[in-house]
Amino acid sequence: MQVPSCLYCGEGCEKVRGQHLISREEAFKRAERIKKEYEIIHGIEFQLYTAYIPLDRVIPTQGELSEVKLLVVLQEIKHGYDAPIIVLECRGDYYVIDGHHRAFALRKLGFPEIEAIILKSRKDISLGVVETAKKRKLTSLDDIKIVRG
């Protein structure tokens, strides 16, 4: 069921078996909001575009995923769920800002690539998500741990 403003995530989303799944439309709206936030924080312009990117170039920024949500996402992907992930491109790699479960699920299903909304800085700058991934020793989707609950 479509919710105008979800109390859980603050956005329109689809609630499937108790899990909040962002719609395709909301992924694009969220990416625009993130772009504006990054431009304010860093004081520079960011480019926003979509492309299919190789999953082996996707770097997570969180180390754990919910098993329950992952199972829901896997099932929904098999039935056509296609919201793109949101990533930050930096030096040829793609750091996940939103969509860890989707990226991990597609990788487990054997897909070589994923549709992404890509944010790219117009200048080479240091970005927090890159540092977060490094601190957590996250270099690929294979580094993610699945947790119960």
PyMOL commands that set and color helices and strands:
alter all, ss='L'
color gray80, all
select helices_A, chain A and resi 24-42+55-57+67-78+100-108+128-135+141-143
alter helices_A, ss='H'
color red, helices_A
select strands_A, chain A and resi 2-3+13-16+19-22+46-54+58-59+64-66+85-90+93-98+113-121+145-147
alter strands_A, ss='S'
color yellow, strands_A
deselect
rebuild
show_as cartoon
